[in-house]
Amino acid sequence: MTWAEEAAEHKAHWNELFSEESARQELGVEVFTRLFQAHPDYLEKFSFGKGKTFDDVKDSAALKTHGLVFANAIHQMYQVIEDADKAKASLQHVHDTHKTLGITAEHLMSGFEIMKQIHCEKVGEEHFKLSEGFKKTMHGWLLDGLK
């Protein structure tokens, strides 16, 4: 399967689930909920989490807003994913802003893995298989911008 074919397949799954803003916000909040539960120390990296516990922020407008911003960035990337250069470029702003905040590749990969897990739960593992080449490229996009 070519890059464009595999990308189109993943784009179709994404759009089926997350074309509505409310679905993207729900996804984003779920990603950060799981991330902060697995890594409570990550909360300190966020302005809305400094000196707070997850219980303090779990229902906050700031968490919902950041969840939507996160999911919208992924959504924008998926809209151009068949063109690898455009998709990678769409993530540049994410890299630029996160680098200045001390967010590392490890932090981003934790979020990516959680998002992938949620996506698999929604469509079933058999519908969310990433080829090794696709995975390597996606991981590279996430990691390269933070070096």
Buried (B, 14 or more C-beta within 10 A) or exposed (E): EEBEEBBBBBBEBBEEBBEEEEBBBBBBBBBBBBBBEEBEEBBEBBEBBEEBEBEEBBEEEEBBBBBBBBBBBBBBBBBBBBEBEEBBEBBEEBBEEBEEEEBBBEBBBBBBBBBBBBBBEBBEEEEBEBEEEBEEBBBEBBBEBBE
